[in-house]
Amino acid sequence: MPDPQNASNPTLTDFIGTRDSFLVIRDPQLEKTGTQARAQLRSLPLLSEFGLDRVAHPGIYDNGLRLVDYELYPNEDLRDDGIADVEFPLVHYASQEMLTGDLQDDDRVYDDQDIIRRLLRERPEGVSYVLVTDTSSPRMPRHTQKPGKSFVDEFECTVTDYKGLLKRYLQYNLDSALPLSSTQNLYFHQISSHHKQAGLTAGSIPDLFDYTQIPADSPAWDPLYYLLREDVDQVLEDYSERIREALRSWTERGPTQKIANSMLDMIERKEFEEERLDDYRYRHQNTT
């Protein structure tokens, strides 16, 4: 397996150490549904480090905050309109329940097995297709009917575990002060590493969003600007709830409320004005 420290701009397949272009990444976080569903996109900051910025996922995951930039193909649009406009490489988020139609709400049944099968058959040869799901042996019962068989048995495929990938990436690339048990989202570990290098307290997630202490070049400022630009004409009465929901697809259970409170406090102090936020951010940096 190649040492990622010695690779220049490695692809995800380089990092994993495989020649397969179809990759299945298991993240059990996608298994949770209802009020327990959260942090479904926590793997995306890591995948984006390998240049993977085209993403298909349920539209409900898009809560008005993107911690990394990406082009979104909502799963609902793929089911309704087909895959003619999809470009690769592609990261696709779908739980086992979404593959089989077992996941339903008042408006729709989630059944992505036909779409995923078409993507597998029609993608360009050798170009990455990354399926992030909650099992290492995803089933498509409508297509793979042999007992005990997963559809990954039909395609040349490498299956790997997200937590292991993240742990290995952190080992070679970042000096994060956060324990892996606090979050498996690379974004927060990147902020922690940045703050640690600056000599700041960086061992808990709330510390990372203390806007009275963090440097101007910290990535922790970016979500404030995203929230301001998204809601410039529709400031909500309960903005704290708005921020909590925006963070939902990215954060595991834990200090989400404290992060939301810190963000809201800074946004309110600067009266929802980007120019005033800029002034505080860079003036504060020059006086610390």
N, C-alpha and C positions, 0 to 999 in steps of 0.2 A: 504494500500500500504506500503510495507516494507521500512524502513529507510535505504538507502544505506550506511550510516555511520556505521550501526550496523551489516552489512552483511560482512562475510569473503569471498573474491573472488566471488562475486555474478555473476550469469549468467545474460544475457540480460533479460530473462524471469523473473528472480527474481527482477531485477531493475524496469521493467515495472509493475510487480505485476500481472502476468498472468500464467496460466498453459498451454496455447496454445503454441505449438511449431512452428506453422506457423504464422509469424509476417509480417505485411505490414507497412513499415515506409514511410510516405509521406514527400518528400522533393521537393518543387516546383522548385528547381534549375534544376532538370532534364528535365523540360518542355522546356527550352530554346534550340534553335537549331541555326545552322549556326554560324555567327560571335558572336552571343550572348551566345553561349554555353560555359560554363566554370564552374569550381568548382563542377563538377558532383560527385566527390569523397570526398567532404568535410566532409561527415558523417563517412567515413571509420576510421579515427583516434579514434572516439568515440566507434565505434563497435569493433575495435581491443582491446579496454580496457577490453572487455568481452570475450577475447580469440577467437574471430571470425577472422580467418586468411585465410580462403578459400573463394575466391571471383570470381564471374563471372561478367564481364562487357564488353562492346564493346571494341575491341582492340584499337580503336582510343583514348580512355581515357588514355592509357598507353603511356605517352609522354616522357618517359625516366627519370622520377624522381618519386620515391616512398617515401613518407614521413613516411610510416609504411611498415613493411615487410608483404607480403602476397603471397599466391599461387594463380596464376591467371588461370582461365578457360575463355578464350575469348568467348564471345557470338557467334562469327562467327564459332569457332570450335565446339561448342555444336550443332549448326544448321547443320554443315557439317558431323560431326563424331558421333553424338549422346552423350548420357550421361553415358555410361558404366563406364568411368574412373572417374566420379565425386564422390568426397567424401563429407560427411556432418560432422558437420554443414556447411552451405553455406550461404553467402550473395550474392544476385543477383541484379544487377542494370539494370533496364529496364524501359524506359518511356512508357506512354500510346501509343505514336506513334509507338514505337518499338513493342508493343504488337499486334498492329493491321496491321502493314505493311504500315502505312501512311508515315513513315520516309524512304526516299530513297536518294541515291546518284548515281553517275555515274556508280558505280560498283555493287551495290547490293540493295536489298530491305530488310529492317530490319523487321523481323516478328518472334517474339519469343514466341508467344502464345502456340504453340505445345510443345516447349521445356519446358516451365514453367509448363505446365499441367503434362507432364511426370515426372518432378522433384517432383511435389506435390504428385503424385500417387505412385512413386517408392522410395521415401526417407524412411529411417528407422523410425519406429514409435517413436514418442517422441523426435526426434532429430531436432534441430532448422533449419528452412529454412526461411531466412529473405529476403523479396523482398523490395528493395528500389525503389520507383517510385514517380511520380509527382501527384498522385491523391489518395484519400482515398477509391475510388470505381473503381479500374481498371477493364476494360472490355476485354473479349475475345469473340468477336462476332461470331467467327466460332464455339465456343463450348457452350456459354451461350447466347441463342437467345431470351430469354424472355425480353420484354421491361422493362427497368429500373433496370435490375438485373446485378450485378457484379459477377465475378467468386468467390469473397470472400464469397458470400452467400452460396456457395456449400461446403465450407470447414470450419472447426473450426479454427477461425482466430482472432487475435487481431490486430486492426489498430491503429496506433499512429502517432503523428506528430514529426518529427525530431527536430524541434526547441525547442519544449517542453522538449524532452529528454535531449538535450544539456543544456538547462537552468537549469534543475534540477540537472544534473551531476555537473555543475559548482558550484551550490549552496552548494553542500555537499562535494566537493572534491578539489576545487582549489580556490585560491585567485588571480584571474586574474585582471589586471588593464585595460584590453581591454573592451570596451563596446561591447555588443553582436551585435550591429548594424555595427560594423567594420568588423566582420567575424563570421561565424558560423562553423569554422573549429577548432576543439578542439586542434589540434597541436599548433596553434598560441597562444591559451590561456594557454597551458602548458608552453610554452616558457615565456610568460608574467609573469605567476606565479613564475617561477624559477628566473627570473631577479628581480622581485619585492622583493622576499625574500633576494636577494643579495644587495638590496638597489639601484638598477639601475632604470633609467627611463624605463617604460614598458607600457606606455599608448597608444602607436601607433605602428602599425606593422613595419614601417621603423626603429624605435628605436630598435626593437628586433634583427635587422641584422646589427647593427653597430659593425663590427668585431674588431674595435679598442678599444671597451669598454667592450664587453661581456665576462663572465668568460669562462674558458676552458671547464667546464663541461656543458655548455649550449647545449641544443639540436639543436640550430640554426647552429652549425658547421656541423651537419650530412649531410645536402644536398650538401655541398661543396665536401665532399668525394665521395658521390654517383655520382655527375656530373663528377668528375675527373676519376672515375673508368669506367663509362659508355663511356666516350669519349677519353680514353687514346690514342687510335690510330687514332682518327678522329676529331681533333680539328677543329672546324668550323670557317670560316672567320668571320661571324657575330655571335659571341658567345652570345652576349646580346639577340638576337632574339631566340637563342637556349634555353637560360635559361627562357625567358618569356614563350615560348611554353611548357617547362617542368613544369612550375608552373601552367599552365592553368587549369588543372583538379582539382587543389587544392585551388585556390584563387578566390574570387569574384572580381568584378571590383573594382579597388582602386589602391593601391600603388605597383602593380606588377612590374612596371618599376623600381621603387626605390629599391625594393628587388633585382631584377636582376642586377642592377648597383652595389649594394653593394657586391653581390656574385662575379660578374665579376671582380671588383676591387681587391678583395682579391685573387682570383685565378690568375689574371695576375701578381700581386705583387709577388706572390710565383712561378711564371713561370710555372704554371700547374703541379707542383711537389708536391706530397703528403708529402714527407719527409720534405720539406721546410715549408709546411703548418703546419705540426705537430710542427716543431721547433718554429714557430711564435706563434702558439696557446698556447703552454705550457710555453714558455719563457715569453710571454706577461702576462700570468696569474700570474707568480711568481713576476712580477714587478709592479702589480697593487694592 
